[in-house]
């Protein structure tokens, strides 16, 4: 399945470029549509509606990929993303409608993760998930810079470029991505209740500690994504060019850590030790950036932040080893749904804490993020040894 592996990595990189393309100009587009300068609540709602749709529909689409195959669901996801960018480029009054469509069909990462689990050996899955995340990071390096250049030419140009990339992605998957052969019995039609896969996962005790650790990792990861730009501008007085350089370097180091460090560490030391290394590195980076007093220190900490990013692929690998091949899509849908749920509530809580404490200690939010990792240690201790378990099917738990 070497071809499927390469096509999958290319698709994820192109998906990341498309997402990054629109980031620099999205606030300007929303100001243009709303005819207002203050878009705080509009921007938050625009981001939240996508995450909210993913909370509900990612588990269902993951389960559908178990039943009908990865390829058709991935094609549907790419078509939905292309429609979203076209809505944003031309149908400005329907921006939220397009975002809802993209959120409903946005199962690309869940299905891609399930497909990666299908085509890699169990002892190399951490490496595969790391490569998948690295491909996304590589694409994300170029996207924001290109989006800024195109946005200076025409505000809607980045959205057209993103739609074009998703169209190419769709063609790439349609013509070159095969449907993998999967072991296991045929999976019955999943419940039309979109929350059924979540109930399925939470009803199985052996998965709960690792799912809890996954939720913590997702929440801690939201800290940087929410307040990095605000924090470095407030504390170090960085201009936008310096902020952009820091984000590009983060993408570069992140891709390197995911592509060349996550897999080897997990294969040599095991997923649990790799996860502990990630927690220690990320905690050290969070505490250090909270106490930093010079801007160069934040740059110096970027590799440590990215080493902390190897925890998610290691944890995904641990989780996939707990379920059979015929439930990988359902599991990845649950993980994507949990990430989206955190993306709905996390930024609101993080931003609130930051704005309430930045006048006397702006680094407190980073300290709080590092402290959250303490929850992971008892959860990992409670998780049983890596053994394949028979998971209950929806409706039988």
Secondary structure by P-SEA (a helix, b strand, c coil): caaaaaaaaaaaaaaaaaaaaacccaaaaaaaaaccccaaaaaaaaaaaaaaaaaccaaaaaaaaaaccaaaaaaaaaaaaaaaaaaaaccccaaaaaaaaaaaacaaaaaaaaaaaacccccaaaaaaaaaaaaaaaaaaaaaaaaaaaaaaccaaaaaaaaaaaaaaaaaaaccccbbbbccccccccccccaaaaaaaaacccaaaaaaaaaaaaaaaacccccaaaaaaacccccaaaaaaaaaaaaaaaaaaacccaaaaaaaccaaaaaaaaaaaaaaaaaaaaacccaaaaaaaaaaaaaacaaaaaaaaaaaaacccccaaaaaaaaaaaaaaaaacaaaaaaaaaaaccccccaaaaaaaaaaaaaaaaaaaaccccccccccccccc
